[in-house]
Amino acid sequence: MSISSFHPPVRTLMGPGPSDVNPRVLEAMARPTIGHLDPVFVDMMDETKQLLQYAFQTSNALTMPISAPGSAGMEACFVNLVEPGETVIVCQNGVFGGRMKENVERCGATAIMVQDDWGDAVDPAKLEEALKAHPEATVVAFVHAETSTGAISDAETLVKLAHDHNCLTIVDAVTSLAGSPLMVDDWGIDAIYSGTQKCLSCTPGISPISFSQAAVDKVQSRKTPVQSWFLDLSLVMAYWGGGAKRAYHHTAPVNALYAFHESLVILQDEGIENSWARHAKNHEALKAGFEAMGISFLVDESCRLPQLNSVFVPEGIDEAAVRTELLNSYNLEIGAGLGPMAGKIWRVGLMGFASNETNVLNCLGAMDAVLSDMGAKFDSGSAVKAARASFSS
């Protein structure tokens, strides 16, 4: 047997993630590897923290990347802030609220579920009702931008409700960071986690997190040890805490952190408000194109994520066959629906480096061709025309 080197095809990634990686980020990964305690690397760590504070719009001292994917960032928040026997209110309006519930239960705590339909935002009135019914609750957890549906919830209002009832908050910002307005300090978010592979245009494998002082105080006053040694922030902070003197905790993914640093520099150079505006502009053009083809959205416009567009599959069309044809003939990846949305929707991402005019037009043109070949009834050519009009308006 002789296995040769792996050379992946060049794809355009317009699914729910990972998104297209900026070439500057790929170049950064190829730079020489140095030791994770090298003084030069330590300086880069400090810069990474400052850049991440900008991305999260926070001055939290405990702001850093976890050396693992976004799911580890989620687990880090729960295992550090939730102790056995506590009650946590979890808002679920898609797949990832369900993962929060699993984390709560694995911490030995009780999860009180606030359920909303898939495609809807979290209802603040339902959360308030649950908070009144469970005064023993210590934490409220919710997903800011639900990747399974493309719905964004009113994080500021949900956090205020939690604080009014003496609860800390854990927020999933995996898809919202750098793509939609997210103000950790102004909104009072206590613990937040994200991923690098969405609107930051970085490779997967790093999970940015940030903890408020109130969250840090809770970690420091725990009655029981954090159940995960690797994710125990009291230990990790000794490595990421700042300054030249660092306590060895683990061998950091050096080249992956080069990439993360570069992605944050790119965000800084663009300006975070400009990044939010770019995602919104490209969404409007994509929306115009889909609507011209008679394709409708799952999520109401009032709570629709610009960077993750869930659209209904036209009647009589094999959704999986469309995705396969787009991948094979156009090297274009879009996502399928999950859970109760499986087979009913496509999830089209416009995240980070992939959120640009060329991708919007190419995606609409490719979908026009594939759907036309499959017999879908619409005015061929109308989608690209509508998107062009949106861009020029």
PLY file of the C-alpha trace (Angstrom):
ply
format ascii 1.0
element vertex 393
property float x
property float y
property float z
element edge 392
property int vertex1
property int vertex2
end_header
0.00 0.00 0.00
1.28 3.46 -0.91
-0.65 6.52 0.29
0.34 9.85 -1.24
-0.03 13.37 0.14
-3.54 14.73 0.53
-4.46 17.66 -1.69
-8.03 18.87 -1.12
-10.03 20.49 -3.89
-10.53 24.25 -3.82
-14.09 24.81 -2.60
-16.20 27.86 -1.97
-17.57 27.31 1.53
-21.04 28.81 1.87
-22.51 26.40 4.39
-22.93 26.81 8.15
-19.17 26.53 8.68
-16.33 26.29 8.31
-16.25 29.32 6.06
-13.65 30.27 3.49
-10.31 30.99 5.17
-8.61 34.24 4.31
-5.36 33.54 2.38
-3.49 35.73 4.88
-4.57 33.31 7.60
-3.37 30.26 5.65
-0.04 31.99 5.06
0.27 32.73 8.77
-0.10 29.03 9.59
2.92 28.22 7.41
5.28 30.44 9.42
8.06 28.74 11.45
6.95 26.94 14.58
8.52 28.21 17.80
8.14 27.11 21.39
4.89 27.90 23.18
6.87 29.57 26.00
9.21 31.46 23.67
9.23 35.15 24.68
8.28 36.15 21.14
5.29 33.81 21.22
4.29 35.14 24.64
4.25 38.65 23.19
1.95 37.39 20.42
-0.33 35.84 23.05
-0.73 39.23 24.70
-1.58 40.81 21.35
-4.10 38.05 20.67
-5.87 38.79 23.95
-6.07 42.51 23.14
-7.38 41.83 19.64
-9.94 39.36 21.01
-11.12 41.91 23.56
-11.79 44.22 20.61
-13.71 41.51 18.74
-15.88 40.80 21.80
-16.11 44.54 22.66
-14.98 43.87 26.21
-12.33 44.81 28.70
-12.66 41.49 30.56
-9.25 40.35 31.82
-10.27 36.73 31.35
-10.52 36.84 27.57
-8.57 34.21 25.68
-8.64 31.40 23.15
-9.21 27.82 24.31
-6.92 25.38 22.46
-9.82 23.38 21.01
-12.93 23.93 18.84
-16.00 25.97 19.80
-17.59 23.01 21.56
-14.72 23.12 24.08
-15.42 26.79 24.66
-19.01 25.86 25.43
-17.91 23.16 27.85
-15.37 25.50 29.48
-18.15 27.95 30.33
-20.42 25.30 31.83
-17.89 23.25 33.79
-16.43 26.38 35.37
-19.70 28.14 36.22
-22.09 25.27 37.03
-21.76 23.07 40.11
-23.62 19.88 41.02
-27.10 20.52 42.41
-27.54 23.95 40.84
-30.41 24.95 38.57
-29.71 26.41 35.13
-32.34 27.85 32.79
-31.54 26.93 29.19
-33.28 28.63 26.28
-33.59 26.37 23.24
-34.68 27.41 19.76
-32.50 25.00 17.76
-29.80 22.33 17.94
-27.27 24.20 20.02
-29.55 25.03 22.93
-29.92 21.27 23.25
-26.15 20.92 23.58
-26.24 23.44 26.40
-28.75 21.22 28.20
-26.41 18.24 27.88
-23.58 20.24 29.40
-25.73 21.31 32.35
-26.72 17.74 33.10
-23.17 16.43 32.80
-22.20 19.01 35.43
-24.70 17.37 37.79
-27.10 20.30 37.64
-30.77 20.57 36.67
-31.71 22.14 33.35
-34.99 24.05 33.13
-35.85 24.36 29.45
-37.43 27.40 27.81
-38.53 26.20 24.38
-39.19 28.23 21.25
-39.95 26.99 17.75
-37.01 26.40 15.44
-36.61 29.55 13.36
-37.90 31.86 16.11
-35.83 34.01 18.44
-35.80 33.23 22.16
-38.93 34.78 23.70
-37.96 37.07 26.64
-41.44 36.66 28.17
-40.96 32.88 28.40
-37.57 33.37 30.03
-39.03 35.79 32.56
-41.76 33.31 33.41
-39.18 30.57 33.99
-37.05 32.87 36.16
-40.05 33.69 38.34
-40.95 30.01 38.63
-37.38 29.02 39.57
-35.87 31.55 41.99
-33.21 28.95 42.83
-31.67 29.28 39.34
-28.09 30.56 39.26
-27.36 30.69 35.51
-29.26 31.47 32.30
-27.83 30.02 29.07
-28.88 30.84 25.52
-27.63 30.91 21.95
-27.22 34.40 20.54
-27.09 33.24 16.90
-28.61 29.79 16.34
-26.58 28.17 13.55
-29.15 25.45 12.91
-31.79 27.97 11.84
-30.24 31.39 11.27
-32.21 33.13 14.04
-30.65 35.79 16.24
-32.02 36.53 19.72
-32.05 39.77 21.71
-29.06 39.07 23.93
-29.16 42.43 25.69
-32.74 41.91 26.88
-32.17 38.28 27.88
-29.07 39.18 29.91
-30.90 41.98 31.71
-33.71 39.62 32.66
-31.20 37.11 34.02
-29.42 39.76 36.08
-32.72 41.05 37.43
-33.17 37.57 38.92
-29.59 37.26 40.21
-28.43 34.84 37.51
-25.20 34.82 35.57
-25.39 34.30 31.81
-23.66 31.92 29.41
-23.96 32.95 25.75
-23.17 31.02 22.57
-21.76 33.49 20.01
-20.21 30.95 17.65
-21.90 32.37 14.55
-22.43 35.97 15.66
-18.88 37.03 16.58
-17.62 39.53 13.95
-20.74 39.03 11.81
-23.48 40.73 13.87
-23.39 43.40 16.58
-22.14 41.82 19.80
-21.33 44.00 22.83
-20.14 41.91 25.74
-19.55 44.77 28.18
-22.45 47.02 27.17
-24.89 44.11 27.38
-23.37 42.71 30.59
-22.71 39.18 29.30
-20.98 37.08 31.98
-19.54 34.18 29.98
-19.37 33.89 26.21
-17.80 31.50 23.75
-17.33 31.42 20.01
-15.40 29.69 17.23
-12.78 30.74 14.73
-14.24 29.06 11.64
-17.25 31.30 11.03
-17.13 35.08 10.62
-13.48 35.33 11.67
-12.43 33.48 8.48
-9.93 31.37 10.39
-9.34 27.63 10.39
-11.37 25.50 12.84
-9.86 24.43 16.13
-9.75 27.46 18.46
-12.50 28.66 20.78
-12.48 32.30 21.94
-14.03 32.88 25.37
-14.52 35.80 27.74
-15.61 35.88 31.41
-16.82 38.93 33.34
-15.49 39.67 36.81
-18.73 38.31 38.29
-18.14 35.04 36.44
-14.51 34.93 37.61
-15.69 35.49 41.18
-17.99 32.49 40.90
-15.19 30.31 39.53
-12.97 31.33 42.43
-15.66 30.63 45.03
-16.58 27.14 43.79
-17.24 24.52 46.46
-16.24 21.64 44.17
-13.32 21.23 41.74
-13.95 21.91 38.06
-14.69 18.48 36.59
-12.34 19.02 33.63
-8.64 19.48 34.31
-7.89 20.75 30.80
-10.71 23.33 30.86
-10.25 24.50 34.46
-9.83 28.22 33.87
-8.04 28.77 37.16
-5.25 26.64 35.69
-5.43 27.85 32.08
-5.28 31.48 33.17
-1.90 30.85 34.73
-0.71 30.31 31.15
-2.82 33.00 29.43
-2.82 35.44 32.34
-0.42 37.97 30.88
3.13 39.06 31.40
6.33 37.21 30.63
6.09 34.71 33.48
3.70 31.92 32.51
2.94 28.62 34.21
3.07 25.68 31.82
-0.38 24.20 31.33
-0.42 22.59 27.87
1.44 22.86 24.61
-0.51 25.51 22.77
-1.31 24.95 19.06
1.35 27.43 18.01
0.66 27.66 14.28
-3.10 27.64 14.78
-2.68 30.63 17.09
-0.62 32.41 14.43
-3.68 31.97 12.22
-6.06 33.21 14.89
-3.89 36.26 15.57
-3.86 37.08 11.84
-7.64 36.73 11.55
-8.07 39.18 14.42
-5.62 41.61 12.82
-7.72 41.44 9.64
-10.84 42.22 11.68
-9.07 45.12 13.37
-7.95 46.49 9.99
-11.45 46.29 8.53
-13.11 47.66 11.66
-15.73 45.62 13.46
-18.61 47.94 12.53
-17.56 47.66 8.89
-17.54 43.88 9.19
-21.09 43.91 10.58
-22.18 46.22 7.74
-20.54 44.05 5.06
-22.34 40.94 6.26
-25.66 42.82 6.26
-25.12 44.24 2.76
-24.27 40.87 1.23
-27.25 39.27 2.94
-29.60 41.83 1.39
-28.31 40.98 -2.09
-28.57 37.23 -1.49
-32.08 37.72 -0.12
-33.11 39.68 -3.21
-31.83 36.88 -5.41
-33.57 34.10 -3.53
-36.85 35.99 -3.45
-36.61 36.57 -7.20
-36.51 32.77 -7.58
-39.53 32.39 -5.29
-37.41 30.92 -2.49
-38.54 32.01 1.00
-36.74 32.23 4.33
-37.37 30.17 7.46
-36.65 33.04 9.84
-38.68 36.24 10.05
-36.78 39.30 8.87
-36.94 40.83 12.35
-34.62 38.17 13.81
-32.75 36.89 10.76
-28.99 36.39 10.80
-27.31 37.98 7.77
-24.46 35.47 7.84
-26.56 32.28 8.00
-29.50 32.15 5.60
-31.99 29.30 6.03
-34.22 29.03 2.98
-36.98 26.57 2.11
-36.39 23.97 -0.59
-38.81 24.51 -3.53
-41.60 21.95 -3.76
-40.69 18.84 -5.72
-36.93 19.45 -5.51
-34.52 16.90 -4.00
-32.53 19.11 -1.64
-29.65 16.65 -1.24
-29.32 16.28 -5.02
-29.01 20.05 -5.36
-26.24 20.20 -2.76
-24.42 17.32 -4.43
-24.61 18.98 -7.86
-23.41 22.30 -6.47
-20.43 20.56 -4.86
-19.52 18.37 -7.82
-20.07 20.84 -10.66
-19.40 24.19 -8.99
-17.16 23.32 -6.02
-19.74 25.18 -3.93
-20.76 23.93 -0.49
-24.06 24.87 1.14
-25.57 23.21 4.21
-28.54 20.97 4.89
-31.18 21.39 7.57
-30.80 19.72 10.97
-33.33 18.01 13.24
-36.93 18.83 12.27
-35.60 21.04 9.45
-33.75 18.17 7.74
-34.84 17.89 4.11
-36.85 21.12 4.33
-34.24 23.88 4.18
-30.81 24.78 2.94
-28.45 26.78 5.13
-26.42 29.22 3.06
-23.57 30.91 4.87
-22.15 34.34 4.14
-19.50 34.35 6.81
-16.22 36.19 7.06
-14.03 36.04 3.96
-16.84 34.19 2.14
-19.18 37.15 2.60
-18.48 39.02 -0.61
-20.24 40.12 -3.79
-18.57 37.51 -6.01
-19.75 34.63 -3.83
-23.30 35.97 -3.67
-23.55 36.22 -7.46
-21.82 32.90 -8.12
-24.02 31.08 -5.59
-27.22 32.49 -7.08
-26.06 31.74 -10.61
-25.15 28.16 -9.73
-28.43 27.56 -7.91
-30.34 29.08 -10.83
-28.67 26.62 -13.23
-29.12 23.55 -11.02
-32.74 24.28 -10.10
-33.62 25.08 -13.71
-32.19 21.72 -14.80
-34.33 20.04 -12.14
-37.51 21.65 -13.43
-38.07 24.35 -10.83
-40.41 27.04 -12.09
-39.01 30.57 -11.90
-37.63 33.26 -14.19
-34.09 32.05 -14.92
-31.59 34.87 -14.61
-33.80 36.88 -12.28
-31.80 36.02 -9.15
-28.47 37.42 -10.30
-30.23 40.46 -11.77
-31.99 41.16 -8.45
-28.76 40.74 -6.47
-26.89 43.10 -8.80
-29.63 45.68 -8.33
-29.32 45.32 -4.56
-25.56 45.84 -4.68
-25.90 48.96 -6.83
-28.63 50.55 -4.72
0 1
1 2
2 3
3 4
4 5
5 6
6 7
7 8
8 9
9 10
10 11
11 12
12 13
13 14
14 15
15 16
16 17
17 18
18 19
19 20
20 21
21 22
22 23
23 24
24 25
25 26
26 27
27 28
28 29
29 30
30 31
31 32
32 33
33 34
34 35
35 36
36 37
37 38
38 39
39 40
40 41
41 42
42 43
43 44
44 45
45 46
46 47
47 48
48 49
49 50
50 51
51 52
52 53
53 54
54 55
55 56
56 57
57 58
58 59
59 60
60 61
61 62
62 63
63 64
64 65
65 66
66 67
67 68
68 69
69 70
70 71
71 72
72 73
73 74
74 75
75 76
76 77
77 78
78 79
79 80
80 81
81 82
82 83
83 84
84 85
85 86
86 87
87 88
88 89
89 90
90 91
91 92
92 93
93 94
94 95
95 96
96 97
97 98
98 99
99 100
100 101
101 102
102 103
103 104
104 105
105 106
106 107
107 108
108 109
109 110
110 111
111 112
112 113
113 114
114 115
115 116
116 117
117 118
118 119
119 120
120 121
121 122
122 123
123 124
124 125
125 126
126 127
127 128
128 129
129 130
130 131
131 132
132 133
133 134
134 135
135 136
136 137
137 138
138 139
139 140
140 141
141 142
142 143
143 144
144 145
145 146
146 147
147 148
148 149
149 150
150 151
151 152
152 153
153 154
154 155
155 156
156 157
157 158
158 159
159 160
160 161
161 162
162 163
163 164
164 165
165 166
166 167
167 168
168 169
169 170
170 171
171 172
172 173
173 174
174 175
175 176
176 177
177 178
178 179
179 180
180 181
181 182
182 183
183 184
184 185
185 186
186 187
187 188
188 189
189 190
190 191
191 192
192 193
193 194
194 195
195 196
196 197
197 198
198 199
199 200
200 201
201 202
202 203
203 204
204 205
205 206
206 207
207 208
208 209
209 210
210 211
211 212
212 213
213 214
214 215
215 216
216 217
217 218
218 219
219 220
220 221
221 222
222 223
223 224
224 225
225 226
226 227
227 228
228 229
229 230
230 231
231 232
232 233
233 234
234 235
235 236
236 237
237 238
238 239
239 240
240 241
241 242
242 243
243 244
244 245
245 246
246 247
247 248
248 249
249 250
250 251
251 252
252 253
253 254
254 255
255 256
256 257
257 258
258 259
259 260
260 261
261 262
262 263
263 264
264 265
265 266
266 267
267 268
268 269
269 270
270 271
271 272
272 273
273 274
274 275
275 276
276 277
277 278
278 279
279 280
280 281
281 282
282 283
283 284
284 285
285 286
286 287
287 288
288 289
289 290
290 291
291 292
292 293
293 294
294 295
295 296
296 297
297 298
298 299
299 300
300 301
301 302
302 303
303 304
304 305
305 306
306 307
307 308
308 309
309 310
310 311
311 312
312 313
313 314
314 315
315 316
316 317
317 318
318 319
319 320
320 321
321 322
322 323
323 324
324 325
325 326
326 327
327 328
328 329
329 330
330 331
331 332
332 333
333 334
334 335
335 336
336 337
337 338
338 339
339 340
340 341
341 342
342 343
343 344
344 345
345 346
346 347
347 348
348 349
349 350
350 351
351 352
352 353
353 354
354 355
355 356
356 357
357 358
358 359
359 360
360 361
361 362
362 363
363 364
364 365
365 366
366 367
367 368
368 369
369 370
370 371
371 372
372 373
373 374
374 375
375 376
376 377
377 378
378 379
379 380
380 381
381 382
382 383
383 384
384 385
385 386
386 387
387 388
388 389
389 390
390 391
391 392
